[in-house]
Structures are given as C-alpha cells and as structure tokens.
C-alpha cells in the first residue's frame, strides 16, 4: 500500500469511524473549529478552516497547508476531492452505531488521534457530535462539513491516524462488521 493510499484510507477512516463510534454529548452549533493543527512526526502546523474550505473549492492550498500536503504525500486535488465527496448515511443508523459498545471503543481510540487542540479528552464526543450534526436534515455528510461542525480548535496526529487505518483495515468492512455483527 502506498503512502498516498494510506493517507487517503486514514482520512476516510477518521470520517467513517466517527460515524460508527462514541457517545453523543451534543456539540454546540454556535461554535466551530477555526484552526486545525496537523502533527506529522515532530512537525506541527496549523491551518484555518477557511484555508481548508478554499482548498475544497479551488483545489489550491495556501499557507502551511502546502507543507502539510507535501509532508503527507498528498496532491491538493485528491484532498479537495476527499473534503467534498458526499457520503449518504442514515442519521438513526449512525446514532445506533456510535451508541454501540464496539462503536464507542473505536471512537474513543479515534478521539485520541483527532481531539481538541488543548486537551486529550472529549475527542470522541466532539467527533460524534460533528458527524450527527452533519447528518441531520439530509442524511449525508462530507469531510469538510464535519470539519465545519467540529466544536473547537483541534489537532490531528497524522502518523497515529495512518496506524489506526492499518489496524482497522478497510473502513467499509469495519462498518459492515459493526452493522452486521449485531453490535448495536
């Protein structure tokens, strides 16, 4: 598996695991993350939500987002596509998945990888809240929509995210296992 496909799988895992895992404590829709810090090895770089939105709209990164994409081995076009691809998923099913014991366990692990910037706590709750708010109304989400609804400035440990992707394997198989395995 190439670095490019690992990073893409890790990003997809972060979204889909958010669907399937954790408890909902309700994120406040009045506040969202303005800044996202990406941790790649010893390097920490922050980008604004506006920079991510610009990448999604134009396919062109700005500021530190250029460096982050280079270090992650990702093309701006591929990331823009990941940010804007729509995923259809039923809100009620998502809630049942994130309320299941297996779902909560995986979301807790993912919440350590994608978490509020200044704390190692509440990552699972923030992810599940952002996902459910994204699904409400239309039963679909995009990565960008989840980032827009995340309740506070956040950090993503890219290396740990890629390791989790390898541990959980294919996201579709993970979700099928959670849904078909009677875990909720």
HELIX and SHEET records of a PDB file:
HELIX    1   1 UNK A    3  UNK A   20  1                                  18    
HELIX    2   2 UNK A   49  UNK A   58  1                                  10    
HELIX    3   3 UNK A   64  UNK A   72  1                                   9    
HELIX    4   4 UNK A   76  UNK A   84  1                                   9    
HELIX    5   5 UNK A   91  UNK A   98  1                                   8    
HELIX    6   6 UNK A  101  UNK A  113  1                                  13    
HELIX    7   7 UNK A  123  UNK A  135  1                                  13    
HELIX    8   8 UNK A  143  UNK A  149  1                                   7    
HELIX    9   9 UNK A  158  UNK A  168  1                                  11    
HELIX   10  10 UNK A  171  UNK A  180  1                                  10    
SHEET    1   A 4 UNK A  43  UNK A  48  0                                        
SHEET    2   A 4 UNK A  35  UNK A  40 -1                                        
SHEET    3   A 4 UNK A 154  UNK A 157  1                                        
SHEET    4   A 4 UNK A 114  UNK A 116 -1                                        
SHEET    1   B 2 UNK A  87  UNK A  88  0                                        
SHEET    2   B 2 UNK A 140  UNK A 141 -1                                        
END                                                                             
